[in-house]
Amino acid sequence: MSNATTLIPPHTITSEAELDALYAAPTAPSVAKEIVRLNAPYRAMIEASPFCTLASIGPQGLDASPRGDGAGFVQVVDDWTLALPDRRGNNRIDTLRNVVRDPRVALLFLIPGCNETLRVNGRARISTDPDLLASFAVDGKAPVTVLVIAIDAVFFQCGRAVLRSGLWSPEAHVDRSTLPSAGAMLRATSEDFDAEGYDRALPARQRATLY
């Protein structure tokens, strides 16, 4: 007779006690670096970042999406609050659908050439405040909504992951032509999709719809 326990593969960790037996206690700096508000160094990291990933959670599970713009595109409202514009995209709005159900979000900020990253955990709300939207306008085009994020925790992540990946090293850059194009990836999900036509039109379409 089977039960849930027999379905767990061998050598699977299932408790915090088992984890604690494998890993040493965190070092003092790794604990002390986590605070509940921005300080001057953490603010500087956000203001220098042109890219972050935004994680959210909803009934269908977790979601993580890329967000990017000019450095400082995530606005520091105050030491406890961030504002992130929702720029033009494919209108799936997975993150926004999640936020209206569950406000918990997490952000990971990257800065080109910097090995350290910055992590923020918080709670988001979706704003259509006209003045706030106007403050994020580019070329006269404002975002439809802005995420206003109340910070619960913020801390930097040491550079080991970026160092191991060689992320900023030109030698690690992949030749784009060796990877499937956007059109090819779409055709893999729909055999009659016009991949070549999609790829030809994509650069101009992206330039025309950045904002």
DANOR-V539940 format. One record per pair of residues at least 4 apart in sequence whose C-alpha atoms are under 6 Angstrom apart, sorted by the first residue. I is the first residue (numbers start at 1). J is the second residue. Records with the same first field share a line. If there is no record, write none. Layout:
# DANOR-V539940
I=J / J
This chain:
# DANOR-V539940
29=33
33=155
34=154 / 155
35=153 / 154
36=152 / 153
37=79 / 80
38=42 / 43 / 79
47=72
48=71 / 72
49=71 / 72 / 110 / 111
50=68 / 69 / 70 / 71
51=67 / 68 / 110
52=67 / 108 / 109 / 110
53=65 / 66 / 67 / 107 / 108
54=64 / 65 / 106 / 107
55=63 / 64 / 105 / 106
56=62 / 63 / 105
57=61 / 62 / 98
58=98
69=73
74=83 / 84
75=82 / 83
76=82
77=81 / 82
80=150 / 151
81=149 / 150 / 151
82=148 / 149
83=147 / 148
84=146 / 147
85=146
86=143 / 145 / 146
87=143
88=211
98=102
99=103
103=123 / 124
104=122 / 123
105=122 / 123
106=120 / 121
107=119 / 120
108=118 / 119
109=117 / 118
110=117
113=168
115=159 / 162
116=157 / 158 / 159
117=156 / 157
118=155 / 156 / 157
119=154 / 155 / 156
120=153 / 154
121=152 / 153
122=150 / 151 / 152
123=149 / 150
124=148 / 149
125=147 / 148
126=146 / 147
127=145 / 146
128=145
133=142 / 143
134=142
136=142
137=141 / 142
159=163
160=164
162=167
166=172
180=184
183=195 / 198 / 199
184=195
187=191 / 193 / 195
198=202
202=206
